[in-house]
């Protein structure tokens, strides 16, 4: 069985996912076969594997850093919130059901065999498994039957690195308080502390670091600086939502739906110098963008109601009526159609009027579509006509079937051809997530919009995947310089996996 190391955090968004990705890259660079693992992930950002199974994107990002193909064993349990008190529970890549928070809390111990089967499969295949926790191990109300933090560390016999984000303030208190709230056996598993996201002169921290080590009896094995890396974020805590958008000539407004999912679909566009991309939550923020994008959502009907109540629907309809471009992806595509029906109560049941910008109707079905696809645009209209013939790749992950006129693109899925999406003038929608990730499609999309403004694209566009590989190297180098890797390797040598 392989060795293991676990990254836990004092809070959500402490940098666990990026530190785990950095370790995956570092171990790969050092010649080891390495895989990521997170027993339970809660996020609306998900991914479809090559065999049609669903998993969290954080472990996909870490698998990319490790140079391996993502598999569902890396994230055996995925929770996708449907409202404030319930989630869709996905086990081994397939929907197990929708559960309330209390119901899942009582049920989760039954998932331990699934979790351990997935973990052992990775540990038997790879030299090192890098585990990631969730939230904080000191959430004492959730510690019973824990399967993702110290409970998982115990089952995997993994040493733990505990990290905290100094940018949030109170870093010493959060590290000390977290350690103090752990049980003695749990505390013994914490072999190193990491201060993450530091800016400034590290020597200023030294007195605090020395006191923290005395109080906890645990060494600080690294002070990781703030690193300028551009990688996929895990969930809605992303800082991307608050960015101003840049100074590109092309303005893209992505609607920040309350239950937005797979916002990483647009990361590749946001890094293009010609593009100024921002996320919008109100009609007042919309302004006069060149294109409005409606993204995916975990609850299409409720988010469409929000869009209506917020005044954004009226603003988008006015934008489209004046010839403005509108694009919908997955749930956003469904919103653009005439009607959405839910006879099987997949969401809230009943029927709701859509925005009516596309001549289609959606019916929600109990079965979820999960597949990777390649395709080519065939019926793009208006200012997007130059997209016709342009190839793309991505994945579908949705409940429901949409039928209507003017199908947009031809897809190839497992050797079969089918049509996807619809177009109507400068409005189009598609079920394909990741459609902008390939440079050739992103370049063609942006070129269409620039051409409408009398402008040209300055140069070629690098594939998002190629770009990310360079970012993983930047991340690994920054963490390698900051971390006591000799100590980290020593921790792994002291433990043996089950």
Secondary structure, DSSP 8 states (H G I E B T S, - for coil): --EEEEEEESSTTSSHHHHHHHHHHHHHHTT--EEEE-SEEE-S-EEE-TTS-EEEHHHHHHHHHHTS---GGGGSEEEEESSSSEEEEEETTEEEEEEEHHHHHHHGGGGHHHHHHHHHHHHHH-SEEEEE--S-TT-GGG-TT-SSSHHHHHHHT-EEEEEEEGGGS-HHHHHHHHHHHS-HHHHHHEEEEEEEEE-S-GGGGHHHHHHHHHHHS--EEEEEE---------STT-GGGG----S-SEEEEEE--TTEE-GGGGHHHHTSTTEEEEEE-SHHHH-S-SEEEE-EES-HHHHHHHHHHTTHHHHHHHHHHTT-EEEEETHHHHHHSSEEEETT-SSS-EEEE---SSSEEEEEEEEEEEEEEEEEE----GGGGGGTT-EEEEEEEEEEEEEESSEEEEEEETTEEEEEEEEETTEEEES-BTTT-SHHHHHHHHHHHHHHTT----S----HHHHHHHHHHHHHHHHHHHB-HHHHHHHHHH----
